[in-house]
Amino acid sequence: MLKDAVRARRRGLKPNGDIARPAPGTDEREGNLRAETEWLLLVAQAYANSDVVRATTTETAQEKEAVPTP
């Protein structure tokens, strides 16, 4: 899914507003609370375990600390 988004962005395409495809091994999410919950848990785990997210969050926090408050 992320590869598709990067490719689309490089081609200059804009998001079409469709919901993301279900992750492999999960049910269709539309109208299915259990499947949506499973999807959100997968997303949360991916963010929690991402070195990129961790580095970006740390960098952003450091930048905010460096800016003087008026």
Order of alpha helices (4+ residues) and beta strands (2+ residues): alpha-alpha-alpha
